[in-house]
Amino acid sequence: MMDKTSMIFNNPIPKKVIKQANKSKKKALKKFGDDTNTDYKIGFKNIDALDFIGAQNIVFSDKNEEMPKNPLIVGNIRMGFGHYRISIAMASCAKALGFTPLWLDLASFDATGSKWIRSQNDLYSMGSRLSQKSKLFNHFYWEPLNSEGFRKITYNAKDQKNTELLVPIYKNIDKNIPYIATHVWPSQAAIHAGMTNVVNAIPDNWPMGLHLSEGSIHTVQTEFAYLGYKMLNGFDKKELNGMSSNDLKMVGCYVDHELLVNLEEDNKLRLDRINNNKPLRILMTVGGAGAGFDMFLAMIKHLKKYVDEKKVTLFINFGDHKNVYDKMCQKLSWFKESKTFFNEYDKFKSFVTDIRNNDAEGIYSIYNDDIFKAVYSTNLLMPVTDLLVTKPSELVYYPIPKVFMRHIGGHEAYGAVHGSEYGDATFECPDIKSLNSMLDRILSDKEILMHMIEVINKLKQEGYYNGAYECVKLAAKLK
């Protein structure tokens, strides 16, 4: 296993930081056990919710099963919904280009490295929730950590050491299989394990040392991110050696094949609904950590009058967080009267198909305790809705008009800047007043939404949304 901690892109790491990184790994081994010599056999299990792309989950097995034909591995973790959503986009485009997508969720195993990931995810989720409750915590700790703390190249050194814990999971995986990671830890782990065709798909627009995985091809979605990573700008107080053209590629936005193949027709139907004064279809996505609840509550309460007047139809995907739906019902007594699709995925898919060319009225709540179905419900709704209300996370880059809520973590703010500058989204609305004001304006001025739709069509023609296809081509060394 090559050392990736003491030197990162020809930039030496201070001995003090290296010592701290080694200490962190030793602490994890003591807490979660040492499985260095464990022989994890691997098998494959169909992912029913993603059967349309033939995705199979890599699982531990009693014996090594035969690898599917023409495989491409999507290495990921669950941290909120974002990395899962990007992973589905990669798997979708892999299928479209002739590969069998294999899902490798490193947090899902009973292994030392997996336990370490879950512990880190728990801490991040707790911090995310606390940042929404405490302005002091958010201002003095959470925002600086997510923008400047994770930005430092020294932060990468500690992660590089800890992701060595994940190597045993890869023991029986062919090291030459094309591999795309949608979080830096699966990328670092794959490099430590000797994988040879690794793409590290960076999710955010704000360049951070956190996302570095030397030995992989780093892909970014924007020119702003490209220059930041090229120079490793702001990753240290002194100027650093940057990344080469072999290490870094600007590919465009990571979007599913299914969301692109009929995009022009989806936009035509949006314009038809607007011109015929049909209810504006608004989609809201409740994040995996349930953050931003007060904003969702205020928007739903504000939009109720528009729903009653049949000017708005509201879709709310609660993901796999029914507790957030229950809380909404407690706060709004009338909300429990909304139409629901709870663990009724087939019925929900039929409903989505029906409303593509037919009317839909009222408020709809969606929930599923299966993580894949929970995440993909938003994907199913995007083509048949007119406006997405979301925090500026991974959904910044999706081809649907968007209203941006306040960011959670400083790194997300630059996604909102990018979306508003490209024109398929609003600027960030940081509070309840500005959010409701923006919704009122869009409802009263049709030209705003129509302009966004025209921009999306233009960006599609330019290949702006083709990033996931490009990642697959890079991993598989296709021209």
C-alpha positions, 0 to 999 in steps of 0.5 A, spaced: 500 500 500 503 506 497 503 512 502 498 517 500 498 521 507 505 524 507 505 527 500 499 530 496 500 532 489 508 533 490 506 537 496 509 535 503 505 534 509 507 537 516 510 531 520 505 533 526 499 532 521 502 525 519 503 523 526 495 525 528 493 521 521 496 515 524 494 516 531 487 517 528 487 510 524 490 507 530 484 509 534 479 507 529 482 500 529 482 500 537 474 502 536 472 498 530 477 492 530 482 490 525 480 486 519 486 487 515 487 479 514 480 478 513 478 474 506 471 478 504 468 474 499 463 478 494 457 476 491 451 480 487 444 482 489 439 485 484 437 492 486 429 492 485 428 499 485 433 500 480 432 494 475 431 498 469 438 499 469 440 492 471 444 495 477 447 490 482 449 491 489 456 488 491 455 484 498 459 479 502 458 472 501 460 465 503 464 464 496 466 469 490 461 469 485 462 470 478 463 477 476 457 480 471 459 481 464 462 488 462 462 491 469 463 498 472 463 499 479 460 505 482 463 506 489 459 510 494 457 511 501 450 514 504 451 521 507 444 524 506 441 523 499 446 527 495 452 521 494 446 516 492 443 520 487 449 522 484 451 514 484 444 513 481 446 518 475 453 514 474 450 507 474 444 510 469 449 512 464 454 506 465 448 502 463 446 507 457 453 506 454 453 498 455 456 496 462 453 493 468 453 497 474 455 494 480 453 498 487 459 498 492 456 502 498 462 502 503 458 504 509 453 498 508 458 492 510 460 489 517 467 491 516 472 495 520 472 501 515 464 501 514 464 502 521 468 508 521 464 511 515 458 510 519 461 513 525 463 519 521 456 520 518 453 520 524 457 526 526 456 529 520 448 528 520 448 531 528 452 537 526 448 538 520 442 538 524 445 542 530 447 548 525 439 549 523 438 549 531 444 554 533 446 560 529 452 560 534 454 553 532 453 554 525 456 561 525 462 559 529 463 552 527 459 549 522 460 554 516 467 555 517 469 547 517 465 546 511 468 551 507 475 553 510 476 547 514 475 541 509 479 546 504 485 545 507 490 540 504 492 537 511 485 535 512 486 530 506 492 527 510 488 524 515 482 521 511 487 518 506 490 514 512 483 512 515 481 510 508 486 505 508 481 501 513 477 500 507 482 496 503 480 489 505 473 490 502 476 490 495 481 483 496 476 479 491 474 485 486 478 485 480 483 491 480 482 493 473 474 494 473 472 501 471 470 504 477 467 511 479 467 514 486 461 519 488 465 520 495 472 521 496 473 516 501 471 510 496 476 513 491 481 513 496 480 506 498 480 504 491 487 507 490 489 504 496 487 497 494 490 497 487 484 499 483 487 502 476 481 505 473 478 510 478 474 516 477 473 521 483 467 524 481 467 531 485 460 533 487 461 540 490 463 547 486 467 549 492 474 546 491 476 543 498 482 538 500 477 534 502 476 531 495 483 529 493 484 522 491 491 522 488 492 516 483 485 517 481 482 522 475 478 527 479 472 530 475 468 537 476 462 539 474 464 547 473 469 551 470 470 555 477 471 548 480 476 546 475 481 552 476 480 551 484 483 544 483 488 545 478 491 550 482 489 547 489 487 554 490 487 556 498 488 549 500 494 552 504 497 559 506 503 558 501 502 557 494 502 549 492 504 545 487 497 544 482 494 538 479 496 536 472 491 535 466 492 527 467 489 528 474 483 533 473 477 533 468 472 538 467 466 534 465 459 537 466 453 536 470 452 529 473 445 527 471 441 521 469 440 518 462 433 517 464 432 525 465 436 527 459 433 522 454 426 526 453 428 533 456 426 537 451 419 534 451 419 535 458 420 542 457 415 543 452 410 540 457 412 545 462 411 550 457 404 548 455 402 547 463 404 555 464 401 557 457 394 554 459 394 556 466 395 549 469 397 549 477 404 550 477 407 543 480 412 544 485 417 539 488 420 539 495 425 534 497 426 533 504 434 532 506 436 526 509 438 529 515 431 532 515 435 539 516 431 546 513 424 543 517 422 550 519 423 553 512 419 547 509 413 548 514 413 555 512 413 554 505 407 549 505 403 553 510 404 559 505 403 555 499 396 552 501 392 558 499 395 557 492 393 550 492 386 551 494 385 556 488 388 551 484 394 555 482 399 550 485 400 542 486 405 540 491 409 534 491 413 533 497 418 527 498 420 526 505 425 520 503 425 515 508 424 520 514 417 519 516 418 522 522 419 529 518 412 527 515 409 526 522 412 532 525 409 536 519 402 533 521 403 535 528 404 543 526 399 543 520 393 539 522 390 539 515 396 536 512 394 529 514 389 530 509 394 530 503 394 524 498 400 519 500 404 514 497 407 511 503 411 504 501 407 504 495 412 505 489 409 501 484 402 505 485 407 511 485 410 510 479 403 509 475 401 515 478 407 519 475 406 516 468 399 518 469 400 525 470 405 526 465 399 528 460 394 529 465 392 534 470 394 533 478 391 537 483 392 538 491 398 536 495 402 529 495 406 526 500 411 521 498 415 516 503 419 510 502 423 506 507 427 503 502 433 508 500 433 507 493 426 508 492 426 514 497 432 517 493 429 515 486 422 518 487 425 525 486 428 523 480 421 520 477 417 526 479 422 531 476 420 530 469 413 531 470 414 537 475 415 545 473 419 547 479 424 544 484 425 547 491 431 545 494 438 547 498 443 548 493 447 541 494 447 536 488 440 538 485 444 544 483 446 541 477 439 537 475 435 540 469 429 543 472 428 550 474 430 551 481 429 555 487 434 555 492 433 555 500 439 557 504 445 552 504 447 547 509 454 548 510 459 553 507 461 549 501 454 549 498 453 556 497 457 556 491 453 551 488 447 556 489 452 562 485 453 557 480 446 555 478 443 562 479 449 565 474 447 559 469 440 561 469 436 555 470 435 557 478 434 563 482 439 566 487 439 563 494 433 565 498 436 565 505 430 565 510 423 564 510 421 571 508 425 571 501 423 564 500 416 565 500 417 572 496 420 568 491 415 563 490 410 569 489 414 572 484 414 566 480 407 565 480 405 572 478 411 573 473 410 567 468 416 569 464 421 567 470 420 560 469 419 560 462 426 563 461 429 558 466 426 552 461 429 556 455 436 556 458 435 548 460 434 547 453 440 551 451 444 548 456 442 541 454 444 542 447 451 545 449 452 538 453 452 541 460 449 536 463 453 530 460 458 529 466 456 522 468 457 520 461 463 523 461 465 520 467 463 513 465 468 514 458 474 516 463 473 510 467 472 505 461 478 509 457 473 510 452 474 516 447 
